[in-house]
Each structure stands twice: as structure tokens, then as C-alpha cells.
Amino acid sequence: MTAGPIYDRVALIGLGLIASSMAHAMRAARLAGHIAGHARTAETRAAARELFCDSVHGTAAAAAEGADLVVLCVPVGAMGEVAGAIAPALKPGATVTDVGSVKRAVIAAVAPHIPPGVHFVPGHPLAGTEHSGPRAGFATLFRNRWCILTPEPGTDPAAVARLRALWAAMGSNVDEMDADHHDLVLAVTSHTPHLIAYTMVGVADDLGRVTDSEVIKYSAAGFRDFTRIAASDPTMWRDVFLNNRDATLEILGRFTEELFALQRAIRMGDGPHLHAYFTRTRAIRRGIIEAGQDTDAPDFGRAKAGT
Ligand code: NAP
């Protein structure tokens, strides 16, 4: 971990799971001289004051005033409005970043508000839990998780390097890619799987022939993991689908085709098709474990994620 602050003053706008985890991680490794914060509600601001912010402000602009780094940690659909609110307070040479789960739409909403002389380096930490709010954060959330930065061509390399150093010091592995590519990759790895989990939990809930108590009592790992994913914040996920529409619809179209093929194999009793398919997917799971992105433990790393 790096010694000494990377930024003198960091402002976190939105003080939920991701912001609070960043604050805890920055405090643990002394990566920021001062952490200022702003959230909508007085309740969240009070929790942040108590738990992880050095100063808490009633407006986003007041929190961003004088900051070297401003991190937008609000739902994707609120990014543009918040960027507009902080714009007049940004100091020359500051960097604005965000942690939104979608990148192209956030760039379109935020970039027009960034004044000349201020750097904008969009980002997305691939780390989270199904919990939200200022009390949900913990310092190790980003450890050994990827953080993807999607700077547009022409972005100041020094500003990007400094932000990379912050994420690395919080424990992340950092990558850079084009925003459109990010959105397609995340549609495959996160957004569409969430939609499938939401659907499966909805189906179980609707199915009158299996009672709710049976679903809970007999839920093996597969369904239990779906319920965990489907418990994620509804506002955040509504915004993800509204703002990553094209990529999600493309992957969903392919998913539906594959599902029909499997449905047909089941109907036709085509065992070799099913076996070959499941053999291929099993190898993908092995690759994820070998890459250190999950554990081989039967609890799928849940015990660790909740701490
Ligand atoms: P969260 O726990 O629900 O927190 C959201 C925060 O944003 C709350 O403090 C909320 O304030 C504040 N907020 C909402 N609208 C606002 C507005 N208009 N002005 C000011 N503050 C506002 O959310 P999160 O999980 O940290 O997610 C934040 C961002 O990170 C999202 O863009 C999400 O896509 C991204 N992300 C999430 C995950 C994940 O797994 N959760 C992972 C990676 C990235 P109040 O509490 O006062 O309402």
C-alpha cells in the first residue's frame, strides 16, 4: 500500500455502499488528506459524519469546493444532475471521476458539465454486495477486484495515472478500456445475469404450486445466489438497464436464443447437447477461480463478501 496521501482533498458525492467503502479504504491507507461528503438525506449525511467523512456538506457544490478529486457515487441516472451542481465549484486542475456501472451514458451526461482545466476520468469498480447505504461499506471491498477506467482519448495521462494509483492503493487491479466496450463486457458479466436473477426470483414468487416457504426452505445454492443478486438496490439496477439498453438487449437476445436451444434439447431428450454445453460452461467457472475472481468454496465467497 502507498504511504502518504495521493489526493489532499477528496469529495464523495453520494454516500452509499461504494462511497463509504472508498472512504474506509482511503482512511485505512491514509490516501486522502481530507474526505468531504454530500448525500441527499440528512440521515445519510449524519451516518457518514459519524462513520467515515471528515466533513459533510448540505450541497454537492460545497463538498466539491477545493477538492483535488471529486468522486460521483450516485445512481447512474443522477450523474448528470450532480455534475451540473458541482461544476461551478470545481477548482482548476481537479479530477472528476465516477463509479457508475454504465460508462457511455455517464460520459454523455457528465462530460458537458466539466469546465476547461478540470480532468474527467470515468471509472467503475467491479465490486459490490447486495447491501446499500452508508453503513454497508467496508475497507476491503475493492481488494483484488478490478476497477475499469474509461478515459476518452486526449485525457491528461497524469490525471489518469494518479487515479489509477488511488484504486491500486485501495487494493484494486486497474484496467483501462473504451466506454462502449466496457458496457458490452458488463452487459455479459453483470447486467444480464442480474436481469436473469430478477426474473427467476419473480417466477418462483409467481408460481402458485410451490409455496414461498418451500422456496426458502429448499433453496439450494443456485436459487439462493439468485435471491442474493435480486436483493440488489432497485434504483441502481433500474438505472443500469435504462442506461445500458443496447448492450443489454444484444446479450439478452443471444441468451434467449441459447435458452430456446437448451429448451429444445430437453424436449427432444438430446443428452449429448446438454452434456457438451454444461462441459463448456464448467470450464468458464474454472477460469474465473483460477483468475482469483471467486473462491472454490461452496458458499461462493459469501462469508467474505458480507464482512
Ligand atoms: P447506494 O448505496 O444506494 O448509495 C447511493 C447514494 O447516492 C446515497 O448516499 C444517496 O443518498 C445518494 N444519492 C442518490 N441520488 C442522489 C442525488 N440526486 N444527489 C445526491 N446524492 C444522491 O449506491 P451504491 O451501491 O454505492 O452505488 C453508487 C454508484 O456505484 C451507482 O452508480 C452504481 O451503479 C455504482 N456501483 C454500484 C455497485 C454495487 O454493487 N452496489 C458496484 C459498482 C458500482 P441518500 O442515501 O441520502 O438517498
Boltz pocket constraint, residues with backbone or C-beta under 6 A from the ligand:
constraints:
  - pocket:
      binder: B
      contacts: [[A, 13], [A, 14], [A, 15], [A, 16], [A, 17], [A, 18], [A, 19], [A, 38], [A, 39], [A, 40], [A, 41], [A, 42], [A, 44], [A, 45], [A, 72], [A, 73], [A, 74], [A, 75], [A, 76], [A, 78], [A, 81], [A, 82], [A, 99], [A, 100], [A, 101], [A, 102], [A, 124], [A, 125], [A, 126], [A, 127], [A, 128], [A, 129], [A, 131], [A, 132], [A, 133], [A, 134], [A, 233], [A, 236]]
      max_distance: 6.0
